[in-house]
Amino acid sequence: MKLPKKILTKRLLLRPPCIQDAEEIYNKYARDIKVLKYLSFKPHGSIKATRLFLKQVIRNNRTGRSLTRAIVDRESKEYMGMIGAVIDGFKAEVSFVMAGPYQNKGYMTEALKALIEIIFRNRSMYRVWGTCDVNNEASAKVMIKCGMRYEGIFKRWFVNPNISKKPRDDKIFSVTR
């Protein structure tokens, strides 16, 4: 499955990330522990770490391993966050991050709704799902607002390096057709 190069919503442009995004990613959230609290990586100690991370994201996009898009303001082109999906047969697992100044303004809900709609345009896709830490209410709310339903808890599912070295429980949400 492939995503369109550009996805437009009312306020947003979802486009492939590029290496030039590294500085904004680093300055806006890659070193912000409040934003990264529930993510899979520790704060970046340098812009070099962000560039290495971004190179991997771009490589995964090229190989089709994942479908990731930068989230930017449609008018100003200001970088806001990232959203993506990993395709596994007939299902797609979504994940996302939004820089602090843009949180709680409906941007992530707008981006995720658009991504889900595009995934389901592919008639071979039947399930879009995502997980979040049991304490990550903001991400849970975004998924629910996008029509995803709470399915339960994956026990000891994810090692979150910003919270614990031990696996933590995650809530799972999905939408199917």
Residue pairs with C-beta under 8 A, 6 or more apart in sequence:
1 64
1 67
1 87
1 92
1 119
1 122
1 124
1 125
2 64
2 67
3 67
3 69
3 85
3 115
3 118
4 118
5 15
5 16
6 13
6 14
6 15
7 13
7 14
7 15
7 69
7 114
7 115
7 118
8 14
8 74
9 74
9 110
9 111
9 113
9 114
10 74
10 110
11 73
11 74
11 107
11 110
12 71
12 72
12 73
12 74
12 80
12 107
12 110
12 111
12 114
13 71
13 72
13 73
13 74
13 77
14 69
14 70
14 71
14 72
14 83
14 111
14 114
14 115
15 69
15 70
15 72
16 58
16 61
16 68
16 69
16 70
17 54
17 57
17 58
17 61
17 68
17 69
17 70
17 82
18 58
18 70
19 51
19 54
19 55
19 58
21 54
21 70
21 79
22 47
22 50
22 51
22 54
23 47
23 50
24 79
25 50
25 53
25 54
25 79
25 82
26 44
26 47
26 50
28 79
28 80
28 99
28 100
28 101
29 35
29 36
29 81
29 97
29 98
29 99
29 100
30 36
30 43
30 44
30 49
30 50
30 53
31 43
31 44
31 45
32 43
32 99
32 100
33 43
33 162
34 100
35 97
35 98
35 99
35 100
35 103
36 42
36 43
36 97
36 162
37 136
37 162
37 163
38 132
38 133
38 135
38 136
38 139
38 160
38 162
38 163
39 97
39 160
39 162
40 158
40 160
40 161
41 53
41 161
42 161
42 162
43 162
44 50
44 53
57 66
57 68
57 82
57 84
60 66
60 68
61 67
61 68
64 87
65 86
66 84
66 85
66 86
66 87
67 84
67 85
67 86
67 87
67 92
68 82
68 83
68 84
68 85
69 82
69 83
69 84
69 111
69 115
70 79
70 81
70 82
71 79
71 80
71 81
71 82
71 83
71 98
71 107
71 108
71 111
72 78
72 79
72 80
73 80
79 99
80 98
80 99
80 102
80 107
81 96
81 97
81 98
81 99
81 102
81 107
81 108
81 111
82 96
82 97
83 94
83 95
83 96
83 97
83 108
83 111
83 112
83 115
84 94
84 95
84 96
85 92
85 93
85 94
85 95
85 115
85 119
85 128
86 92
86 93
86 95
87 125
90 124
90 125
90 126
90 127
91 125
91 126
91 127
91 128
91 129
92 119
92 125
92 127
92 128
92 129
93 128
93 129
93 130
93 131
94 112
94 115
94 116
94 128
94 129
94 130
95 130
96 108
96 111
96 112
96 139
96 142
98 107
98 108
103 138
104 138
108 142
109 142
109 145
109 146
112 142
112 143
112 146
113 146
113 147
116 128
116 146
116 147
116 175
119 125
119 128
120 128
120 177
125 177
126 176
126 177
127 174
127 175
127 176
128 148
128 174
128 175
128 176
129 148
129 151
129 172
129 173
129 174
129 175
130 139
130 143
130 148
130 172
130 173
130 174
131 154
131 157
131 158
131 170
131 171
131 172
131 173
132 139
132 140
132 143
132 170
132 171
132 173
133 139
133 158
133 160
133 163
133 168
133 169
133 170
133 171
134 153
134 168
134 169
134 170
134 171
136 171
140 150
140 171
140 173
143 173
144 150
144 173
146 175
147 175
148 173
148 174
148 175
149 173
149 174
149 175
150 171
150 172
150 173
151 172
151 173
151 174
152 171
152 172
153 169
153 170
153 171
153 172
154 169
154 170
154 171
154 172
155 169
156 166
156 167
156 168
156 169
157 167
157 168
157 169
157 170
158 167
158 168
158 170
159 165
159 166
159 167
159 168
160 168
